């Protein structure tokens, strides 16, 4: 397939001290929904600002549909839609006025591209006279998405579009993205919510400005190396402290009220040894249950293994 986006060895450092992006390289194919997944401060917004011509990289090359984002930035801006991480529409304009403004700015019209935005517009049109600043978080994002699509872009960038949005609106938003994809638009979305990654065709995991891996969500889950278990502890903080003394080869981390633990030795031997360890440490716990890993578990495993490799040897 043809690449919609090509990123080659992109670097960005702020104030000569803070490395935001380090040798980032990957491609996004035309028509796919591509996710950039990582925690806050991982470099997602910096990369989006560079991709959308709002920020210059220190080095590297990026092209969108064959156009260089630096030398041909004016042309690039005509083929992209961008929904930034913060609400950036005009709060004192009505819903319809905001949409009309962006349509005129892109030398388009609401009527011309109504078919593209109709599924979203149906949900917000009852509030067309309401000031944008008075909308709920979910409705604000839907309006912003309409404004980003009103000129029928070839590539749509969504920077953490569901942050601060309620779970129902989050699901609705992703259902909308699924319908947008059928229009042939390439969608690149960043998110700190690992569960949303499963809605993407492929994802890039990013941490501290570096790409940890790129694959389909199912492939990341398939390649999970440990045997994953979960159990509930009466005192999760005490448990995490004593786990530092666990003699087994494992990764562990809190997961809500539970602890997830991945064993990297034969489970038939490791599991009884782990239960004995907990008993010796006086730790009460619920049943230890085998579970399938999520994308979040995969991300944590990759980060922890990477950190272990970078640890100085005694």
MIKOLVO-579287 format. One record per residue (C-alpha): residue number from 1; residue in one letter; x, y, z. Coordinates in nm, 2 decimals, padded with zeros to 4 digits. Each point is the difference from the previous one (the first is absolute). Layout:
% MIKOLVO-579287
[NUM,a,[X,Y,Z]]
...
//
This chain:
% MIKOLVO-579287
[1,x,[00.00,00.00,00.00]]
[2,x,[00.10,00.36,-00.05]]
[3,x,[00.13,00.19,00.30]]
[4,x,[-00.20,00.30,00.11]]
[5,x,[00.26,00.10,00.25]]
[6,x,[00.38,-00.07,00.00]]
[7,x,[00.20,00.10,00.31]]
[8,x,[00.38,-00.04,-00.02]]
[9,x,[00.24,00.05,00.30]]
[10,x,[-00.19,00.29,00.16]]
[11,x,[00.16,00.16,00.31]]
[12,x,[-00.12,00.29,00.22]]
[13,x,[00.17,00.14,00.31]]
[14,x,[-00.15,00.29,00.20]]
[15,x,[00.24,00.26,00.14]]
[16,x,[00.29,-00.22,-00.08]]
[17,x,[-00.09,-00.22,00.30]]
[18,x,[-00.33,-00.18,-00.03]]
[19,x,[-00.01,-00.27,-00.27]]
[20,x,[-00.36,-00.01,-00.13]]
[21,x,[00.07,-00.23,-00.30]]
[22,x,[00.29,-00.23,-00.06]]
[23,x,[00.07,-00.15,-00.35]]
[24,x,[-00.37,-00.06,-00.07]]
[25,x,[-00.07,-00.19,-00.33]]
[26,x,[-00.31,-00.17,-00.13]]
[27,x,[-00.26,00.00,-00.28]]
[28,x,[-00.37,00.03,00.00]]
[29,x,[-00.19,-00.16,-00.29]]
[30,x,[-00.28,00.18,-00.19]]
[31,x,[-00.34,-00.08,00.14]]
[32,x,[00.11,-00.15,00.33]]
[33,x,[-00.08,00.10,00.36]]
[34,x,[00.34,00.04,00.16]]
[35,x,[00.03,00.04,00.38]]
[36,x,[00.28,00.17,00.19]]
[37,x,[-00.01,-00.14,00.35]]
[38,x,[00.18,00.11,00.30]]
[39,x,[-00.02,00.18,00.34]]
[40,x,[-00.01,00.37,00.05]]
[41,x,[00.34,00.16,-00.08]]
[42,x,[00.09,-00.28,-00.24]]
[43,x,[00.04,00.23,-00.30]]
[44,x,[-00.34,-00.05,-00.17]]
[45,x,[-00.10,00.36,-00.02]]
[46,x,[00.34,00.11,-00.11]]
[47,x,[-00.01,-00.24,-00.29]]
[48,x,[-00.35,00.11,-00.09]]
[49,x,[00.11,00.37,00.00]]
[50,x,[00.28,-00.09,-00.25]]
[51,x,[-00.23,-00.21,-00.22]]
[52,x,[-00.25,00.28,-00.02]]
[53,x,[00.27,00.27,-00.09]]
[54,x,[-00.04,00.18,00.33]]
[55,x,[00.35,-00.09,00.12]]
[56,x,[00.34,-00.05,-00.17]]
[57,x,[00.20,-00.32,00.08]]
[58,x,[00.37,00.04,00.08]]
[59,x,[00.08,-00.26,-00.25]]
[60,x,[-00.16,-00.27,-00.21]]
[61,x,[-00.25,00.00,-00.29]]
[62,x,[-00.38,-00.03,-00.01]]
[63,x,[-00.22,-00.02,-00.31]]
[64,x,[-00.38,-00.02,-00.03]]
[65,x,[-00.12,-00.14,-00.32]]
[66,x,[00.34,00.07,-00.15]]
[67,x,[00.01,00.37,00.12]]
[68,x,[00.27,00.11,00.23]]
[69,x,[-00.15,00.15,00.32]]
[70,x,[00.27,00.27,00.01]]
[71,x,[00.05,00.11,-00.36]]
[72,x,[-00.36,-00.06,-00.11]]
[73,x,[-00.18,00.09,00.33]]
[74,x,[-00.26,00.22,-00.17]]
[75,x,[-00.11,-00.29,-00.23]]
[76,x,[00.01,-00.24,00.30]]
[77,x,[-00.24,00.21,00.19]]
[78,x,[-00.26,-00.03,-00.27]]
[79,x,[-00.01,-00.38,00.02]]
[80,x,[-00.01,-00.05,00.38]]
[81,x,[-00.25,00.04,00.27]]
[82,x,[00.12,00.05,00.36]]
[83,x,[-00.18,-00.04,00.33]]
[84,x,[00.24,00.12,00.27]]
[85,x,[00.02,-00.13,00.35]]
[86,x,[-00.17,00.31,00.15]]
[87,x,[-00.33,00.15,-00.12]]
[88,x,[00.10,00.27,-00.25]]
[89,x,[-00.32,00.12,-00.16]]
[90,x,[-00.16,00.33,00.07]]
[91,x,[-00.20,-00.03,00.33]]
[92,x,[-00.21,00.32,-00.07]]
[93,x,[-00.11,-00.12,-00.34]]
[94,x,[-00.29,-00.24,-00.04]]
[95,x,[00.04,-00.36,-00.12]]
[96,x,[-00.11,00.10,-00.35]]
[97,x,[00.21,00.31,-00.01]]
[98,x,[00.31,-00.19,00.09]]
[99,x,[-00.07,-00.25,-00.27]]
[100,x,[-00.07,00.27,-00.26]]
[101,x,[00.32,00.19,00.09]]
[102,x,[00.22,-00.31,-00.06]]
[103,x,[-00.18,-00.08,-00.32]]
[104,x,[00.06,00.36,-00.13]]
[105,x,[00.36,-00.01,00.12]]
[106,x,[00.06,-00.31,-00.21]]
[107,x,[-00.19,00.14,-00.30]]
[108,x,[-00.26,-00.27,00.04]]
[109,x,[-00.36,00.00,00.13]]
[110,x,[-00.21,-00.20,00.24]]
[111,x,[-00.23,-00.12,-00.28]]
[112,x,[00.29,-00.12,-00.22]]
[113,x,[00.13,-00.25,00.26]]
[114,x,[-00.31,-00.07,00.21]]
[115,x,[00.00,-00.36,-00.10]]
[116,x,[00.33,-00.05,00.17]]
[117,x,[-00.10,00.17,00.33]]
[118,x,[-00.36,-00.10,00.00]]
[119,x,[00.03,-00.29,00.26]]
[120,x,[00.16,00.25,00.24]]
[121,x,[-00.21,00.30,-00.10]]
[122,x,[-00.32,-00.19,00.08]]
[123,x,[00.11,-00.02,00.36]]
[124,x,[00.10,00.36,00.05]]
[125,x,[-00.25,00.18,-00.24]]
[126,x,[-00.26,00.02,00.28]]
[127,x,[00.24,00.24,00.17]]
[128,x,[00.10,00.20,-00.31]]
[129,x,[-00.09,00.33,00.17]]
[130,x,[00.18,-00.07,00.32]]
[131,x,[00.33,00.16,00.08]]
[132,x,[00.29,-00.24,-00.05]]
[133,x,[00.14,00.08,00.34]]
[134,x,[-00.33,-00.12,00.16]]
[135,x,[00.01,-00.35,-00.15]]
[136,x,[00.09,-00.31,00.20]]
[137,x,[00.35,-00.16,-00.05]]
[138,x,[-00.13,-00.26,-00.24]]
[139,x,[-00.20,00.24,-00.21]]
[140,x,[00.30,00.24,-00.02]]
[141,x,[00.21,-00.28,-00.14]]
[142,x,[-00.27,-00.09,-00.25]]
[143,x,[-00.02,00.36,-00.12]]
[144,x,[00.38,00.02,-00.02]]
[145,x,[00.00,-00.31,-00.21]]
[146,x,[-00.26,00.15,-00.24]]
[147,x,[00.22,00.30,-00.04]]
[148,x,[00.30,-00.21,-00.07]]
[149,x,[-00.19,-00.19,-00.27]]
[150,x,[-00.19,00.28,-00.16]]
[151,x,[00.25,00.03,-00.29]]
[152,x,[00.02,-00.38,-00.06]]
[153,x,[00.37,-00.05,00.10]]
[154,x,[00.20,-00.29,-00.13]]
[155,x,[00.16,-00.05,00.34]]
[156,x,[-00.16,00.06,00.34]]
[157,x,[00.21,00.06,00.32]]
[158,x,[-00.16,-00.05,00.33]]
[159,x,[00.21,00.09,00.31]]
[160,x,[-00.15,-00.18,00.30]]
[161,x,[-00.36,00.07,-00.11]]
[162,x,[-00.17,-00.19,00.28]]
[163,x,[00.20,00.13,00.30]]
[164,x,[-00.24,00.13,00.26]]
[165,x,[-00.30,-00.14,-00.19]]
[166,x,[-00.25,-00.23,00.17]]
[167,x,[00.01,-00.38,-00.09]]
[168,x,[-00.32,00.01,-00.21]]
[169,x,[00.13,00.30,-00.21]]
[170,x,[00.33,-00.17,-00.04]]
[171,x,[-00.17,-00.31,-00.15]]
[172,x,[-00.21,00.23,-00.23]]
[173,x,[00.30,00.19,-00.11]]
[174,x,[00.18,-00.32,-00.11]]
[175,x,[-00.31,-00.12,-00.18]]
[176,x,[00.01,00.33,-00.19]]
[177,x,[00.36,-00.06,-00.09]]
[178,x,[-00.09,-00.34,-00.14]]
[179,x,[-00.25,00.16,-00.23]]
[180,x,[00.25,00.27,-00.11]]
[181,x,[00.25,-00.27,-00.10]]
[182,x,[-00.25,-00.13,-00.26]]
[183,x,[00.03,00.33,-00.18]]
[184,x,[00.37,-00.08,-00.07]]
[185,x,[00.14,00.25,00.25]]
[186,x,[00.32,-00.10,00.17]]
[187,x,[-00.04,00.04,00.38]]
[188,x,[00.29,00.05,00.24]]
[189,x,[-00.11,00.02,00.36]]
[190,x,[00.20,00.02,00.32]]
[191,x,[-00.13,-00.12,00.33]]
[192,x,[00.11,-00.08,00.36]]
[193,x,[-00.28,-00.25,00.03]]
[194,x,[00.14,-00.34,-00.09]]
[195,x,[-00.35,-00.15,-00.04]]
[196,x,[-00.06,00.23,-00.29]]
[197,x,[00.30,-00.14,-00.19]]
[198,x,[-00.20,-00.31,-00.09]]
[199,x,[-00.21,00.21,-00.23]]
[200,x,[00.30,00.09,-00.22]]
[201,x,[00.13,-00.20,-00.29]]
[202,x,[00.36,00.04,00.13]]
[203,x,[00.15,00.18,00.29]]
[204,x,[00.34,00.15,00.09]]
[205,x,[00.09,-00.01,00.36]]
[206,x,[00.20,00.30,00.11]]
[207,x,[00.18,00.07,00.33]]
[208,x,[00.24,00.29,00.08]]
[209,x,[00.01,00.10,-00.36]]
[210,x,[00.10,-00.34,-00.14]]
[211,x,[-00.21,-00.24,-00.20]]
[212,x,[00.00,-00.33,00.19]]
[213,x,[-00.18,-00.21,-00.26]]
[214,x,[-00.25,00.02,-00.29]]
[215,x,[-00.25,-00.28,-00.07]]
[216,x,[-00.36,-00.09,00.00]]
[217,x,[-00.17,-00.01,00.34]]
[218,x,[-00.06,-00.38,-00.04]]
[219,x,[00.37,-00.06,-00.09]]
[220,x,[00.12,00.19,00.31]]
[221,x,[-00.23,-00.22,00.21]]
[222,x,[00.11,-00.32,-00.18]]
[223,x,[00.37,00.09,00.06]]
[224,x,[-00.04,00.06,00.38]]
[225,x,[00.28,-00.21,00.15]]
[226,x,[-00.11,-00.06,00.35]]
[227,x,[-00.28,-00.21,00.15]]
[228,x,[-00.24,00.26,00.15]]
[229,x,[-00.19,-00.04,00.33]]
[230,x,[-00.21,00.24,00.21]]
[231,x,[-00.10,00.00,00.36]]
[232,x,[-00.14,00.23,00.26]]
[233,x,[00.20,00.11,00.30]]
[234,x,[-00.14,00.15,00.32]]
[235,x,[00.29,00.25,00.01]]
[236,x,[00.14,00.07,-00.35]]
[237,x,[00.26,00.24,00.12]]
[238,x,[00.14,-00.24,00.25]]
[239,x,[00.00,-00.27,-00.27]]
[240,x,[00.20,00.21,-00.24]]
[241,x,[00.26,00.06,00.26]]
[242,x,[00.05,-00.37,00.08]]
[243,x,[00.00,-00.09,-00.37]]
[244,x,[00.34,00.17,-00.03]]
[245,x,[00.13,-00.30,00.19]]
[246,x,[-00.17,-00.26,-00.21]]
[247,x,[00.26,-00.25,-00.12]]
[248,x,[-00.20,-00.10,-00.31]]
[249,x,[00.06,00.13,-00.35]]
[250,x,[-00.31,00.21,-00.05]]
[251,x,[-00.15,00.34,-00.07]]
[252,x,[-00.27,00.14,00.22]]
[253,x,[-00.20,00.32,00.03]]
[254,x,[-00.33,00.13,00.15]]
[255,x,[-00.31,-00.02,-00.21]]
[256,x,[-00.28,00.18,00.19]]
[257,x,[-00.06,-00.20,00.31]]
[258,x,[00.18,-00.30,-00.14]]
[259,x,[00.36,-00.09,-00.07]]
[260,x,[00.10,-00.14,-00.34]]
[261,x,[00.31,-00.22,00.00]]
[262,x,[00.17,-00.16,-00.31]]
[263,x,[00.22,-00.31,00.06]]
[264,x,[00.29,-00.07,-00.23]]
[265,x,[00.08,-00.35,00.13]]
[266,x,[-00.20,-00.32,00.00]]
[267,x,[-00.33,00.09,00.15]]
[268,x,[-00.05,-00.34,00.15]]
[269,x,[00.30,00.07,00.22]]
[270,x,[-00.02,00.38,00.03]]
[271,x,[-00.36,00.03,00.11]]
[272,x,[00.03,-00.23,00.31]]
[273,x,[00.33,00.18,00.09]]
[274,x,[-00.17,00.33,-00.03]]
[275,x,[-00.29,-00.10,00.22]]
[276,x,[00.25,-00.13,00.26]]
[277,x,[00.19,00.33,-00.02]]
[278,x,[-00.32,00.20,00.07]]
[279,x,[-00.08,-00.23,00.30]]
[280,x,[00.34,00.05,00.14]]
[281,x,[-00.03,00.37,-00.03]]
[282,x,[-00.34,00.00,00.18]]
[283,x,[-00.19,00.13,-00.31]]
[284,x,[-00.37,-00.09,-00.02]]
[285,x,[-00.12,-00.01,-00.35]]
[286,x,[-00.29,-00.12,-00.22]]
[287,x,[00.01,-00.28,-00.25]]
[288,x,[00.28,00.02,-00.25]]
[289,x,[-00.16,-00.03,-00.34]]
[290,x,[00.15,-00.04,-00.35]]
[291,x,[-00.11,00.28,-00.24]]
[292,x,[00.06,00.10,-00.36]]
[293,x,[00.22,00.31,-00.04]]
[294,x,[-00.14,00.33,-00.12]]
[295,x,[00.19,00.26,-00.21]]
[296,x,[00.08,00.18,00.33]]
[297,x,[00.16,-00.31,00.14]]
[298,x,[00.20,-00.03,-00.32]]
[299,x,[00.11,00.36,00.03]]
[300,x,[00.11,-00.05,00.36]]
[301,x,[00.19,-00.31,-00.09]]
[302,x,[00.19,00.17,-00.28]]
[303,x,[00.09,00.30,00.22]]
[304,x,[00.11,-00.22,00.29]]
[305,x,[00.21,-00.23,-00.22]]
[306,x,[00.16,00.31,-00.17]]
[307,x,[00.08,00.15,00.34]]
[308,x,[00.15,-00.33,00.12]]
[309,x,[00.23,-00.01,-00.31]]
[310,x,[00.12,00.36,00.08]]
[311,x,[00.08,-00.07,00.36]]
[312,x,[00.37,00.00,00.07]]
[313,x,[00.13,-00.35,00.07]]
[314,x,[00.15,-00.06,00.35]]
//
